[in-house]
Amino acid sequence: MDKFVEKLDKKYLKICLYAASTVLITAGIAVLFMFSGSFWAKLWAIFTAVLKPMIIGGIICYLFYPIVSKIEKIFNRKKDHKWSRALSVLLTFLIIFAAILLILVLIAIAIYKNVESLNIESIQNIFATLKDDYTEIWNFVAQQLESHNISTDNMTHIVSAATNAITSFFSGLLFGVIFSIYFLLDRSHLASYWRRAFRLIFGKKAEDKFQQFMNDADKAFSGYIRGQFTDALIVGVLVTVILSIAGVPNAIIVGVFAGLGNLIPYLGPIIGYLTLVIVCLPTGAFDKMILGIIIFALVMFIDGNIINPKLLSDNVEVHPLLVVAALIGGGALGGIAGMLIAVPTAALLRLQFDRYLQHMAEKRDLEENETSD
């Protein structure tokens, strides 16, 4: 037995032991997952429930931080104050809340004006007719749903799922706002803590590369945000001014919604057309509605083909053709959410590719210099 042990190659024996240990550990983990699926499912649910508002809070923090920083600089112009950050965060959220409230007020005014111009008696007659024919209408709807293999029981589940999704969204948004407030208040300390932790775990070289990547990402995404907000402002002003000159009712409301909708690629025209129809149709201003649609189509054509690609290419430093290609690809992969991040992601990838090409060029020049020496 001793002679057999002596003849064994210790190097290969160690490799075999490592391989066997890896297989056993992998098998053990697989068995653990198989027999404790409910536990891991609950753990994953808890993790995603916490992670979702943290991501939302991080996005809100990233969007609002420039405003907070500028307000804080105003307060600290002569002397640094401990209360400046907290007051800056409070004022920022008040400004955003006031802007949202203003939009809601404009919506309420538009609805009130349109409702005021409606024939209330005819609407009451319509509702009375619907009330009398409720059973017949419901049976007709049920037959149409069943013809498309959608039962009324499934509709109940769909409505319940939609309600849960809406509730989850607003609860996530509420906790996301709470997280964002803490992120904004303690941003510098959190950043320095995690930067130090990253450096201690992965080393200084990895920290420098990661910091460079984050700077590139910030440049790409902040440039995209600036471009989109500038484009939304231009579209909103153009639509408001031209529609007001044309005599379209509630031109300011149409312009505001067209600009806000334009923050999301391809969604601006849809929101603008719908708003235009809503403010014109109830009052019977069909001629103004048709004129407004033509004007709006011209503004959207100019914006979509000239203004928007130019602004985005200037701010995120990508060619207009790449902007269009990124929007198409992002929409195909992730819908509206995909289009929102498609252009800055394309800009970030272009920056990383340019850095790789620069690194390869420097490496080749170094090798050529060594060869010539």
Secondary structure, DSSP 8 states (H G I E B T S, - for coil): -HHHHHHS-HHHHHHHHHHHHHHHHHHHHHHHHHHTHHHHHHHHHHHHHHHHHHHHHHHHHHHHHHHHHHHHHHHTSSS--TTHHHHHHHHHHHHHHHHHHHHHHHHHHHHHHHHHTS-HHHHHHHHHHHHHTHHHHHHHHHHHHHHTT--HHHHHHHHHHHHHHHHHHHHHHHHHHHHHHHHHHTHHHHHHHHHHHHHHHH-HHHHHHHHHHHHHHHHHHHHHHHHHHHHHHHHHHHHHHHHHHHT-TTHHHHHHHHHHHTTSTTHHHHHHHHHHHHHHTTTT-HHHHHHHHHHHHHHHHHIIIIIHHHHHHHHHT--HHHHHHHHHHHHHHHHHHHHHHHHHHHHHHHHHHHHHHHHHHHHHHHHHHHHH-
